[in-house]
Amino acid sequence: MSQWQSLGWLIHPHDPERFLAESWEQAPFFLTRDQPDYFASLLTLDDIDRVITTLPLRDNEAGLVDASRSLQPRDYTDADGMIDAVRMYQHHADGATIILPQLHTRLERLAAFCRGMEAEFSAHFQTNIYLTPPHAKGFKSHYDNHDVFVVQVLGSKDWKIYDTPITLPFRGQRFEKEMYKPGEITQTFTLRAGDIAYVPRGVMHDAESTDETSLHITLGVIGRTWTDLLLEALPAVALKDPDFRRTLPPGFARPDFDRSQTQATFAKLMQRIAEEATLDDVFDEFVDNFVNSRTPVLRGQMDQVNRLPDLTPDTECGARPDMILRIIEKEDGIAVRSYGHEITFPAHAAGPVKFALANANYRVRDIPDDLDDDGKLVLIRRLVREGLVRQL
């Protein structure tokens, strides 16, 4: 993992372990640096302009919001539903915030950044980009149903933090403005270029740009909850125990139905779940789902494959820094799961495979264990072709 793809880089010089212990899913966090170029490697205004003016975008790929007025896609799209860059910039000049959701699917730097964070958190990361003109607000007070890191790239915004109407809401518990109103302000801060904030899901907040244009990345975190784990554990128990598959008592919907026996049965089944549910099987399934769902970030793979005929024992190689994989020990060898594929290797190659996937820089001939140079070349060619190792 590159340094700038990690939580440590994101919140430097704050200690990541302290952040996870004191702030993660608990309280808002913000950090000022007085380093305006700190996030310049991630995104620029030219990136934004290039995406809007040269790529075909529909209204789900770019949009406008303004807390002071209602804007509809028809206000900035053409007859075919495609983004009209001229009209979009006109509205932006009049106070609207430009939103580019999921821009990490189009920009390599953002994709690599998300992938590094995903490898660290074992959670899905996504980006929404917000370009706000001076003295403007895109959204009224609201909460998000996923945790967010706010990465201030350019300009500045004044933030207000309110109460928490729902502590750690589920993904389905979306904010409804008619139901939730902001309470007393509990915290205020200004994010300037190079600064970072973290807002747990469920915390009410809003932000307004200052006297300069603001560009920030909202890095959304979508993770698995303990409820997800328990919901997956229950079917595994029910498949083995027929008592879970019995129908509810006849007449349970009648007004005179006696629930006392039902309560006793319910308590007995809950106890069986506690006794029979196993963590490992469900956890392994969650691990595989996460690993297999991460699409590869393989910039330069064409060149890597074309260079394979020139591979020698002295060629320097290294594991790709942005890969997410799982190594599974088997009786006759090992398997590597990544990108939705499973690659198997014989037992005598287990050590070399682990070495090749765990180290960022080595010569082919320096791979340890019993493979000769020809065997090491065969292994590295396979790993390069699979997008797991690269020639440096």
Secondary structure, 3 states (H helix, E strand, C coil): CCHHHCHHHHCCCCCHHHHHHHCCCCCCEEECCCCCCCCCCCCCHHHHHHHHHHCCCECCCCEEECCCCCCCHHHCECCCCEECHHHHHHHHHCCCEEEEECHHHCCHHHHHHHHHHHHHHCCEEEEEEEEECCCCCCCCCECCCCEEEEEEEECEEEEEECCCCCCCCCCCCCCCCCCCCCCCCCEEEEEECCCEEEECCCCCEEEEECCCCEEEEEEEEECCCHHHHHHHHHHHHHHHCHHHHCCCCCCCCCCCCCCHHHHHHHHHHHHHHHHHCCHHHHHHHHHHHHHHHCCCCCCCHHHHHHCHHHCCCCCEEEECCCCCEEEEEECCEEEEEECCEEEEEEHHHHHHHHHHHHCCCEEHHHCCCCCCHHHHHHHHHHHHHCCCEEEC
